[in-house]
Amino acid sequence: MTVQSDLKKALASAKSALGSFSTFSESTQDQTAKEMFEQMAQDMERHIELLNSRLTYIEENNPLYKK
């Protein structure tokens, strides 16, 4: 497995988690839980941005990954 494929898998997992947190936030009536899931979703969005940034860097700057 390459770093690029590992990053793509991590990105897919992070997007899945983001979707779950958003769904949990929308489906609960407990305000404390709602806020917790919203915060977790925001945190996951930042993680996704970082993973995307790293993946872009690898694809653009590492000759091993150029198509």
mmCIF file of the N, C-alpha and C atoms, coordinates in Angstrom:
data_MODEL
# 
_entry.id   MODEL 
# 
loop_
_atom_site.group_PDB 
_atom_site.id 
_atom_site.type_symbol 
_atom_site.label_atom_id 
_atom_site.label_alt_id 
_atom_site.label_comp_id 
_atom_site.label_asym_id 
_atom_site.label_entity_id 
_atom_site.label_seq_id 
_atom_site.pdbx_PDB_ins_code 
_atom_site.Cartn_x 
_atom_site.Cartn_y 
_atom_site.Cartn_z 
_atom_site.occupancy 
_atom_site.B_iso_or_equiv 
_atom_site.pdbx_formal_charge 
_atom_site.auth_seq_id 
_atom_site.auth_comp_id 
_atom_site.auth_asym_id 
_atom_site.auth_atom_id 
_atom_site.pdbx_PDB_model_num 
ATOM 1   N N  . MET A 1 1  ? 0.816   -1.175 0.000   1.00 0.00 ? 1  MET A N  1 
ATOM 2   C CA . MET A 1 1  ? 0.000   0.000  0.000   1.00 0.00 ? 1  MET A CA 1 
ATOM 3   C C  . MET A 1 1  ? 0.872   1.255  0.000   1.00 0.00 ? 1  MET A C  1 
ATOM 4   N N  . THR A 1 2  ? 0.439   2.251  -0.724  1.00 0.00 ? 2  THR A N  1 
ATOM 5   C CA . THR A 1 2  ? 1.198   3.491  -0.789  1.00 0.00 ? 2  THR A CA 1 
ATOM 6   C C  . THR A 1 2  ? 0.608   4.523  0.164   1.00 0.00 ? 2  THR A C  1 
ATOM 7   N N  . VAL A 1 3  ? 1.390   5.540  0.419   1.00 0.00 ? 3  VAL A N  1 
ATOM 8   C CA . VAL A 1 3  ? 0.914   6.635  1.262   1.00 0.00 ? 3  VAL A CA 1 
ATOM 9   C C  . VAL A 1 3  ? -0.314  7.272  0.626   1.00 0.00 ? 3  VAL A C  1 
ATOM 10  N N  . GLN A 1 4  ? -0.288  7.410  -0.688  1.00 0.00 ? 4  GLN A N  1 
ATOM 11  C CA . GLN A 1 4  ? -1.414  8.020  -1.390  1.00 0.00 ? 4  GLN A CA 1 
ATOM 12  C C  . GLN A 1 4  ? -2.695  7.214  -1.175  1.00 0.00 ? 4  GLN A C  1 
ATOM 13  N N  . SER A 1 5  ? -2.636  5.916  -1.318  1.00 0.00 ? 5  SER A N  1 
ATOM 14  C CA . SER A 1 5  ? -3.844  5.107  -1.131  1.00 0.00 ? 5  SER A CA 1 
ATOM 15  C C  . SER A 1 5  ? -4.278  5.103  0.334   1.00 0.00 ? 5  SER A C  1 
ATOM 16  N N  . ASP A 1 6  ? -3.308  5.131  1.254   1.00 0.00 ? 6  ASP A N  1 
ATOM 17  C CA . ASP A 1 6  ? -3.653  5.217  2.678   1.00 0.00 ? 6  ASP A CA 1 
ATOM 18  C C  . ASP A 1 6  ? -4.376  6.528  2.980   1.00 0.00 ? 6  ASP A C  1 
ATOM 19  N N  . LEU A 1 7  ? -3.887  7.615  2.398   1.00 0.00 ? 7  LEU A N  1 
ATOM 20  C CA . LEU A 1 7  ? -4.535  8.913  2.608   1.00 0.00 ? 7  LEU A CA 1 
ATOM 21  C C  . LEU A 1 7  ? -5.948  8.929  2.034   1.00 0.00 ? 7  LEU A C  1 
ATOM 22  N N  . LYS A 1 8  ? -6.116  8.316  0.875   1.00 0.00 ? 8  LYS A N  1 
ATOM 23  C CA . LYS A 1 8  ? -7.450  8.265  0.270   1.00 0.00 ? 8  LYS A CA 1 
ATOM 24  C C  . LYS A 1 8  ? -8.418  7.470  1.144   1.00 0.00 ? 8  LYS A C  1 
ATOM 25  N N  . LYS A 1 9  ? -7.934  6.383  1.726   1.00 0.00 ? 9  LYS A N  1 
ATOM 26  C CA . LYS A 1 9  ? -8.785  5.589  2.625   1.00 0.00 ? 9  LYS A CA 1 
ATOM 27  C C  . LYS A 1 9  ? -9.115  6.373  3.892   1.00 0.00 ? 9  LYS A C  1 
ATOM 28  N N  . ALA A 1 10 ? -8.123  7.060  4.437   1.00 0.00 ? 10 ALA A N  1 
ATOM 29  C CA . ALA A 1 10 ? -8.348  7.872  5.637   1.00 0.00 ? 10 ALA A CA 1 
ATOM 30  C C  . ALA A 1 10 ? -9.338  8.990  5.343   1.00 0.00 ? 10 ALA A C  1 
ATOM 31  N N  . LEU A 1 11 ? -9.234  9.573  4.169   1.00 0.00 ? 11 LEU A N  1 
ATOM 32  C CA . LEU A 1 11 ? -10.151 10.636 3.759   1.00 0.00 ? 11 LEU A CA 1 
ATOM 33  C C  . LEU A 1 11 ? -11.578 10.109 3.637   1.00 0.00 ? 11 LEU A C  1 
ATOM 34  N N  . ALA A 1 12 ? -11.733 8.947  3.053   1.00 0.00 ? 12 ALA A N  1 
ATOM 35  C CA . ALA A 1 12 ? -13.064 8.342  2.929   1.00 0.00 ? 12 ALA A CA 1 
ATOM 36  C C  . ALA A 1 12 ? -13.652 8.041  4.308   1.00 0.00 ? 12 ALA A C  1 
ATOM 37  N N  . SER A 1 13 ? -12.831 7.536  5.204   1.00 0.00 ? 13 SER A N  1 
ATOM 38  C CA . SER A 1 13 ? -13.299 7.249  6.568   1.00 0.00 ? 13 SER A CA 1 
ATOM 39  C C  . SER A 1 13 ? -13.691 8.528  7.296   1.00 0.00 ? 13 SER A C  1 
ATOM 40  N N  . ALA A 1 14 ? -12.896 9.569  7.117   1.00 0.00 ? 14 ALA A N  1 
ATOM 41  C CA . ALA A 1 14 ? -13.191 10.844 7.769   1.00 0.00 ? 14 ALA A CA 1 
ATOM 42  C C  . ALA A 1 14 ? -14.500 11.434 7.244   1.00 0.00 ? 14 ALA A C  1 
ATOM 43  N N  . LYS A 1 15 ? -14.731 11.322 5.944   1.00 0.00 ? 15 LYS A N  1 
ATOM 44  C CA . LYS A 1 15 ? -15.985 11.823 5.366   1.00 0.00 ? 15 LYS A CA 1 
ATOM 45  C C  . LYS A 1 15 ? -17.176 11.018 5.879   1.00 0.00 ? 15 LYS A C  1 
ATOM 46  N N  . SER A 1 16 ? -16.985 9.731  6.045   1.00 0.00 ? 16 SER A N  1 
ATOM 47  C CA . SER A 1 16 ? -18.040 8.888  6.595   1.00 0.00 ? 16 SER A CA 1 
ATOM 48  C C  . SER A 1 16 ? -18.358 9.291  8.034   1.00 0.00 ? 16 SER A C  1 
ATOM 49  N N  . ALA A 1 17 ? -17.314 9.517  8.818   1.00 0.00 ? 17 ALA A N  1 
ATOM 50  C CA . ALA A 1 17 ? -17.511 9.941  10.209  1.00 0.00 ? 17 ALA A CA 1 
ATOM 51  C C  . ALA A 1 17 ? -18.218 11.289 10.260  1.00 0.00 ? 17 ALA A C  1 
ATOM 52  N N  . LEU A 1 18 ? -17.838 12.199 9.374   1.00 0.00 ? 18 LEU A N  1 
ATOM 53  C CA . LEU A 1 18 ? -18.497 13.507 9.310   1.00 0.00 ? 18 LEU A CA 1 
ATOM 54  C C  . LEU A 1 18 ? -19.990 13.339 9.059   1.00 0.00 ? 18 LEU A C  1 
ATOM 55  N N  . GLY A 1 19 ? -20.336 12.482 8.132   1.00 0.00 ? 19 GLY A N  1 
ATOM 56  C CA . GLY A 1 19 ? -21.743 12.222 7.843   1.00 0.00 ? 19 GLY A CA 1 
ATOM 57  C C  . GLY A 1 19 ? -22.472 11.645 9.042   1.00 0.00 ? 19 GLY A C  1 
ATOM 58  N N  . SER A 1 20 ? -21.826 10.740 9.743   1.00 0.00 ? 20 SER A N  1 
ATOM 59  C CA . SER A 1 20 ? -22.437 10.145 10.937  1.00 0.00 ? 20 SER A CA 1 
ATOM 60  C C  . SER A 1 20 ? -22.656 11.196 12.019  1.00 0.00 ? 20 SER A C  1 
ATOM 61  N N  . PHE A 1 21 ? -21.648 12.029 12.270  1.00 0.00 ? 21 PHE A N  1 
ATOM 62  C CA . PHE A 1 21 ? -21.788 13.060 13.304  1.00 0.00 ? 21 PHE A CA 1 
ATOM 63  C C  . PHE A 1 21 ? -22.912 14.029 12.953  1.00 0.00 ? 21 PHE A C  1 
ATOM 64  N N  . SER A 1 22 ? -23.007 14.398 11.683  1.00 0.00 ? 22 SER A N  1 
ATOM 65  C CA . SER A 1 22 ? -24.072 15.308 11.252  1.00 0.00 ? 22 SER A CA 1 
ATOM 66  C C  . SER A 1 22 ? -25.440 14.663 11.432  1.00 0.00 ? 22 SER A C  1 
ATOM 67  N N  . THR A 1 23 ? -25.546 13.398 11.075  1.00 0.00 ? 23 THR A N  1 
ATOM 68  C CA . THR A 1 23 ? -26.810 12.672 11.244  1.00 0.00 ? 23 THR A CA 1 
ATOM 69  C C  . THR A 1 23 ? -27.186 12.572 12.715  1.00 0.00 ? 23 THR A C  1 
ATOM 70  N N  . PHE A 1 24 ? -26.217 12.229 13.554  1.00 0.00 ? 24 PHE A N  1 
ATOM 71  C CA . PHE A 1 24 ? -26.485 12.127 14.992  1.00 0.00 ? 24 PHE A CA 1 
ATOM 72  C C  . PHE A 1 24 ? -26.956 13.471 15.542  1.00 0.00 ? 24 PHE A C  1 
ATOM 73  N N  . SER A 1 25 ? -26.306 14.543 15.109  1.00 0.00 ? 25 SER A N  1 
ATOM 74  C CA . SER A 1 25 ? -26.663 15.878 15.583  1.00 0.00 ? 25 SER A CA 1 
ATOM 75  C C  . SER A 1 25 ? -28.098 16.236 15.212  1.00 0.00 ? 25 SER A C  1 
ATOM 76  N N  . GLU A 1 26 ? -28.483 15.890 14.003  1.00 0.00 ? 26 GLU A N  1 
ATOM 77  C CA . GLU A 1 26 ? -29.835 16.211 13.533  1.00 0.00 ? 26 GLU A CA 1 
ATOM 78  C C  . GLU A 1 26 ? -30.902 15.326 14.164  1.00 0.00 ? 26 GLU A C  1 
ATOM 79  N N  . SER A 1 27 ? -30.526 14.133 14.572  1.00 0.00 ? 27 SER A N  1 
ATOM 80  C CA . SER A 1 27 ? -31.538 13.185 15.037  1.00 0.00 ? 27 SER A CA 1 
ATOM 81  C C  . SER A 1 27 ? -31.765 13.203 16.550  1.00 0.00 ? 27 SER A C  1 
ATOM 82  N N  . THR A 1 28 ? -30.912 13.912 17.284  1.00 0.00 ? 28 THR A N  1 
ATOM 83  C CA . THR A 1 28 ? -31.101 13.929 18.738  1.00 0.00 ? 28 THR A CA 1 
ATOM 84  C C  . THR A 1 28 ? -31.863 15.176 19.173  1.00 0.00 ? 28 THR A C  1 
ATOM 85  N N  . GLN A 1 29 ? -32.582 15.028 20.258  1.00 0.00 ? 29 GLN A N  1 
ATOM 86  C CA . GLN A 1 29 ? -33.276 16.178 20.828  1.00 0.00 ? 29 GLN A CA 1 
ATOM 87  C C  . GLN A 1 29 ? -32.558 16.680 22.076  1.00 0.00 ? 29 GLN A C  1 
ATOM 88  N N  . ASP A 1 30 ? -31.541 15.952 22.497  1.00 0.00 ? 30 ASP A N  1 
ATOM 89  C CA . ASP A 1 30 ? -30.727 16.351 23.645  1.00 0.00 ? 30 ASP A CA 1 
ATOM 90  C C  . ASP A 1 30 ? -29.772 17.458 23.187  1.00 0.00 ? 30 ASP A C  1 
ATOM 91  N N  . GLN A 1 31 ? -29.961 18.661 23.707  1.00 0.00 ? 31 GLN A N  1 
ATOM 92  C CA . GLN A 1 31 ? -29.177 19.812 23.251  1.00 0.00 ? 31 GLN A CA 1 
ATOM 93  C C  . GLN A 1 31 ? -27.682 19.631 23.509  1.00 0.00 ? 31 GLN A C  1 
ATOM 94  N N  . THR A 1 32 ? -27.328 19.037 24.627  1.00 0.00 ? 32 THR A N  1 
ATOM 95  C CA . THR A 1 32 ? -25.913 18.806 24.935  1.00 0.00 ? 32 THR A CA 1 
ATOM 96  C C  . THR A 1 32 ? -25.291 17.845 23.923  1.00 0.00 ? 32 THR A C  1 
ATOM 97  N N  . ALA A 1 33 ? -25.999 16.773 23.619  1.00 0.00 ? 33 ALA A N  1 
ATOM 98  C CA . ALA A 1 33 ? -25.502 15.806 22.628  1.00 0.00 ? 33 ALA A CA 1 
ATOM 99  C C  . ALA A 1 33 ? -25.432 16.453 21.250  1.00 0.00 ? 33 ALA A C  1 
ATOM 100 N N  . LYS A 1 34 ? -26.436 17.259 20.917  1.00 0.00 ? 34 LYS A N  1 
ATOM 101 C CA . LYS A 1 34 ? -26.468 17.945 19.619  1.00 0.00 ? 34 LYS A CA 1 
ATOM 102 C C  . LYS A 1 34 ? -25.222 18.822 19.460  1.00 0.00 ? 34 LYS A C  1 
ATOM 103 N N  . GLU A 1 35 ? -24.916 19.601 20.490  1.00 0.00 ? 35 GLU A N  1 
ATOM 104 C CA . GLU A 1 35 ? -23.737 20.472 20.443  1.00 0.00 ? 35 GLU A CA 1 
ATOM 105 C C  . GLU A 1 35 ? -22.448 19.660 20.352  1.00 0.00 ? 35 GLU A C  1 
ATOM 106 N N  . MET A 1 36 ? -22.387 18.551 21.065  1.00 0.00 ? 36 MET A N  1 
ATOM 107 C CA . MET A 1 36 ? -21.208 17.697 21.017  1.00 0.00 ? 36 MET A CA 1 
ATOM 108 C C  . MET A 1 36 ? -20.994 17.155 19.599  1.00 0.00 ? 36 MET A C  1 
ATOM 109 N N  . PHE A 1 37 ? -22.058 16.643 18.981  1.00 0.00 ? 37 PHE A N  1 
ATOM 110 C CA . PHE A 1 37 ? -21.929 16.098 17.629  1.00 0.00 ? 37 PHE A CA 1 
ATOM 111 C C  . PHE A 1 37 ? -21.611 17.189 16.610  1.00 0.00 ? 37 PHE A C  1 
ATOM 112 N N  . GLU A 1 38 ? -22.171 18.389 16.797  1.00 0.00 ? 38 GLU A N  1 
ATOM 113 C CA . GLU A 1 38 ? -21.847 19.497 15.899  1.00 0.00 ? 38 GLU A CA 1 
ATOM 114 C C  . GLU A 1 38 ? -20.371 19.857 16.009  1.00 0.00 ? 38 GLU A C  1 
ATOM 115 N N  . GLN A 1 39 ? -19.850 19.874 17.230  1.00 0.00 ? 39 GLN A N  1 
ATOM 116 C CA . GLN A 1 39 ? -18.429 20.169 17.434  1.00 0.00 ? 39 GLN A CA 1 
ATOM 117 C C  . GLN A 1 39 ? -17.556 19.074 16.818  1.00 0.00 ? 39 GLN A C  1 
ATOM 118 N N  . MET A 1 40 ? -17.968 17.838 16.986  1.00 0.00 ? 40 MET A N  1 
ATOM 119 C CA . MET A 1 40 ? -17.214 16.728 16.398  1.00 0.00 ? 40 MET A CA 1 
ATOM 120 C C  . MET A 1 40 ? -17.216 16.832 14.872  1.00 0.00 ? 40 MET A C  1 
ATOM 121 N N  . ALA A 1 41 ? -18.337 17.235 14.289  1.00 0.00 ? 41 ALA A N  1 
ATOM 122 C CA . ALA A 1 41 ? -18.421 17.407 12.838  1.00 0.00 ? 41 ALA A CA 1 
ATOM 123 C C  . ALA A 1 41 ? -17.488 18.528 12.380  1.00 0.00 ? 41 ALA A C  1 
ATOM 124 N N  . GLN A 1 42 ? -17.458 19.624 13.126  1.00 0.00 ? 42 GLN A N  1 
ATOM 125 C CA . GLN A 1 42 ? -16.555 20.725 12.774  1.00 0.00 ? 42 GLN A CA 1 
ATOM 126 C C  . GLN A 1 42 ? -15.097 20.284 12.858  1.00 0.00 ? 42 GLN A C  1 
ATOM 127 N N  . ASP A 1 43 ? -14.773 19.540 13.901  1.00 0.00 ? 43 ASP A N  1 
ATOM 128 C CA . ASP A 1 43 ? -13.409 19.016 14.032  1.00 0.00 ? 43 ASP A CA 1 
ATOM 129 C C  . ASP A 1 43 ? -13.067 18.105 12.853  1.00 0.00 ? 43 ASP A C  1 
ATOM 130 N N  . MET A 1 44 ? -14.000 17.262 12.464  1.00 0.00 ? 44 MET A N  1 
ATOM 131 C CA . MET A 1 44 ? -13.760 16.335 11.361  1.00 0.00 ? 44 MET A CA 1 
ATOM 132 C C  . MET A 1 44 ? -13.574 17.095 10.046  1.00 0.00 ? 44 MET A C  1 
ATOM 133 N N  . GLU A 1 45 ? -14.307 18.199 9.872   1.00 0.00 ? 45 GLU A N  1 
ATOM 134 C CA . GLU A 1 45 ? -14.122 19.015 8.665   1.00 0.00 ? 45 GLU A CA 1 
ATOM 135 C C  . GLU A 1 45 ? -12.686 19.533 8.586   1.00 0.00 ? 45 GLU A C  1 
ATOM 136 N N  . ARG A 1 46 ? -12.132 19.942 9.721   1.00 0.00 ? 46 ARG A N  1 
ATOM 137 C CA . ARG A 1 46 ? -10.738 20.403 9.739   1.00 0.00 ? 46 ARG A CA 1 
ATOM 138 C C  . ARG A 1 46 ? -9.781  19.257 9.409   1.00 0.00 ? 46 ARG A C  1 
ATOM 139 N N  . HIS A 1 47 ? -10.055 18.081 9.933   1.00 0.00 ? 47 HIS A N  1 
ATOM 140 C CA . HIS A 1 47 ? -9.214  16.918 9.618   1.00 0.00 ? 47 HIS A CA 1 
ATOM 141 C C  . HIS A 1 47 ? -9.275  16.599 8.123   1.00 0.00 ? 47 HIS A C  1 
ATOM 142 N N  . ILE A 1 48 ? -10.463 16.687 7.550   1.00 0.00 ? 48 ILE A N  1 
ATOM 143 C CA . ILE A 1 48 ? -10.635 16.419 6.120   1.00 0.00 ? 48 ILE A CA 1 
ATOM 144 C C  . ILE A 1 48 ? -9.833  17.424 5.297   1.00 0.00 ? 48 ILE A C  1 
ATOM 145 N N  . GLU A 1 49 ? -9.871  18.692 5.694   1.00 0.00 ? 49 GLU A N  1 
ATOM 146 C CA . GLU A 1 49 ? -9.092  19.713 4.990   1.00 0.00 ? 49 GLU A CA 1 
ATOM 147 C C  . GLU A 1 49 ? -7.597  19.391 5.041   1.00 0.00 ? 49 GLU A C  1 
ATOM 148 N N  . LEU A 1 50 ? -7.120  18.973 6.205   1.00 0.00 ? 50 LEU A N  1 
ATOM 149 C CA . LEU A 1 50 ? -5.701  18.629 6.343   1.00 0.00 ? 50 LEU A CA 1 
ATOM 150 C C  . LEU A 1 50 ? -5.329  17.411 5.497   1.00 0.00 ? 50 LEU A C  1 
ATOM 151 N N  . LEU A 1 51 ? -6.181  16.405 5.508   1.00 0.00 ? 51 LEU A N  1 
ATOM 152 C CA . LEU A 1 51 ? -5.921  15.214 4.690   1.00 0.00 ? 51 LEU A CA 1 
ATOM 153 C C  . LEU A 1 51 ? -5.925  15.561 3.205   1.00 0.00 ? 51 LEU A C  1 
ATOM 154 N N  . ASN A 1 52 ? -6.881  16.382 2.785   1.00 0.00 ? 52 ASN A N  1 
ATOM 155 C CA . ASN A 1 52 ? -6.936  16.816 1.385   1.00 0.00 ? 52 ASN A CA 1 
ATOM 156 C C  . ASN A 1 52 ? -5.687  17.597 1.005   1.00 0.00 ? 52 ASN A C  1 
ATOM 157 N N  . SER A 1 53 ? -5.259  18.462 1.897   1.00 0.00 ? 53 SER A N  1 
ATOM 158 C CA . SER A 1 53 ? -4.064  19.259 1.647   1.00 0.00 ? 53 SER A CA 1 
ATOM 159 C C  . SER A 1 53 ? -2.838  18.370 1.476   1.00 0.00 ? 53 SER A C  1 
ATOM 160 N N  . ARG A 1 54 ? -2.703  17.402 2.343   1.00 0.00 ? 54 ARG A N  1 
ATOM 161 C CA . ARG A 1 54 ? -1.553  16.493 2.262   1.00 0.00 ? 54 ARG A CA 1 
ATOM 162 C C  . ARG A 1 54 ? -1.605  15.646 0.991   1.00 0.00 ? 54 ARG A C  1 
ATOM 163 N N  . LEU A 1 55 ? -2.786  15.160 0.655   1.00 0.00 ? 55 LEU A N  1 
ATOM 164 C CA . LEU A 1 55 ? -2.944  14.358 -0.553  1.00 0.00 ? 55 LEU A CA 1 
ATOM 165 C C  . LEU A 1 55 ? -2.597  15.179 -1.795  1.00 0.00 ? 55 LEU A C  1 
ATOM 166 N N  . THR A 1 56 ? -3.060  16.408 -1.841  1.00 0.00 ? 56 THR A N  1 
ATOM 167 C CA . THR A 1 56 ? -2.748  17.292 -2.968  1.00 0.00 ? 56 THR A CA 1 
ATOM 168 C C  . THR A 1 56 ? -1.246  17.521 -3.064  1.00 0.00 ? 56 THR A C  1 
ATOM 169 N N  . TYR A 1 57 ? -0.618  17.766 -1.928  1.00 0.00 ? 57 TYR A N  1 
ATOM 170 C CA . TYR A 1 57 ? 0.829   17.979 -1.912  1.00 0.00 ? 57 TYR A CA 1 
ATOM 171 C C  . TYR A 1 57 ? 1.567   16.766 -2.478  1.00 0.00 ? 57 TYR A C  1 
ATOM 172 N N  . ILE A 1 58 ? 1.182   15.599 -2.027  1.00 0.00 ? 58 ILE A N  1 
ATOM 173 C CA . ILE A 1 58 ? 1.838   14.372 -2.496  1.00 0.00 ? 58 ILE A CA 1 
ATOM 174 C C  . ILE A 1 58 ? 1.631   14.193 -3.999  1.00 0.00 ? 58 ILE A C  1 
ATOM 175 N N  . GLU A 1 59 ? 0.412   14.399 -4.451  1.00 0.00 ? 59 GLU A N  1 
ATOM 176 C CA . GLU A 1 59 ? 0.115   14.200 -5.874  1.00 0.00 ? 59 GLU A CA 1 
ATOM 177 C C  . GLU A 1 59 ? 0.853   15.201 -6.752  1.00 0.00 ? 59 GLU A C  1 
ATOM 178 N N  . GLU A 1 60 ? 1.076   16.406 -6.243  1.00 0.00 ? 60 GLU A N  1 
ATOM 179 C CA . GLU A 1 60 ? 1.718   17.442 -7.050  1.00 0.00 ? 60 GLU A CA 1 
ATOM 180 C C  . GLU A 1 60 ? 3.240   17.430 -6.964  1.00 0.00 ? 60 GLU A C  1 
ATOM 181 N N  . ASN A 1 61 ? 3.795   16.949 -5.859  1.00 0.00 ? 61 ASN A N  1 
ATOM 182 C CA . ASN A 1 61 ? 5.227   17.116 -5.634  1.00 0.00 ? 61 ASN A CA 1 
ATOM 183 C C  . ASN A 1 61 ? 6.052   15.845 -5.578  1.00 0.00 ? 61 ASN A C  1 
ATOM 184 N N  . ASN A 1 62 ? 5.432   14.710 -5.527  1.00 0.00 ? 62 ASN A N  1 
ATOM 185 C CA . ASN A 1 62 ? 6.192   13.471 -5.452  1.00 0.00 ? 62 ASN A CA 1 
ATOM 186 C C  . ASN A 1 62 ? 6.133   12.768 -6.803  1.00 0.00 ? 62 ASN A C  1 
ATOM 187 N N  . PRO A 1 63 ? 7.270   12.653 -7.479  1.00 0.00 ? 63 PRO A N  1 
ATOM 188 C CA . PRO A 1 63 ? 7.269   12.044 -8.812  1.00 0.00 ? 63 PRO A CA 1 
ATOM 189 C C  . PRO A 1 63 ? 6.781   10.598 -8.829  1.00 0.00 ? 63 PRO A C  1 
ATOM 190 N N  . LEU A 1 64 ? 6.856   9.910  -7.707  1.00 0.00 ? 64 LEU A N  1 
ATOM 191 C CA . LEU A 1 64 ? 6.377   8.527  -7.663  1.00 0.00 ? 64 LEU A CA 1 
ATOM 192 C C  . LEU A 1 64 ? 4.867   8.443  -7.851  1.00 0.00 ? 64 LEU A C  1 
ATOM 193 N N  . TYR A 1 65 ? 4.165   9.515  -7.508  1.00 0.00 ? 65 TYR A N  1 
ATOM 194 C CA . TYR A 1 65 ? 2.708   9.489  -7.560  1.00 0.00 ? 65 TYR A CA 1 
ATOM 195 C C  . TYR A 1 65 ? 2.134   10.184 -8.784  1.00 0.00 ? 65 TYR A C  1 
ATOM 196 N N  . LYS A 1 66 ? 2.998   10.746 -9.612  1.00 0.00 ? 66 LYS A N  1 
ATOM 197 C CA . LYS A 1 66 ? 2.497   11.416 -10.814 1.00 0.00 ? 66 LYS A CA 1 
ATOM 198 C C  . LYS A 1 66 ? 2.063   10.384 -11.832 1.00 0.00 ? 66 LYS A C  1 
ATOM 199 N N  . LYS A 1 67 ? 0.957   10.683 -12.475 1.00 0.00 ? 67 LYS A N  1 
ATOM 200 C CA . LYS A 1 67 ? 0.395   9.739  -13.453 1.00 0.00 ? 67 LYS A CA 1 
ATOM 201 C C  . LYS A 1 67 ? 1.024   9.928  -14.807 1.00 0.00 ? 67 LYS A C  1 
# 
